[in-house]
């Protein structure tokens, strides 16, 4: 069993355009930290629809949405 922590890159695969480009990663073994946020009613309704459709918990759906946002924005 490897002791190296698993990580997930938030940047699309492929070489960076500049050599000084930093790649954002997060360890998948890291402790989850609490975060409080406020959502609009349409956002909450959409999240509940996805929760029912996928069977995933709301916090997992929010984490996945944040991961996707970071992948797109950190390029």
Secondary structure by P-SEA (a helix, b strand, c coil): ccccbbbbbcccccccccccbbbbbbbcccbbbbbbbcccaaaaaaaaaaaaaccccaaaaaaaaaaaaaaaaac
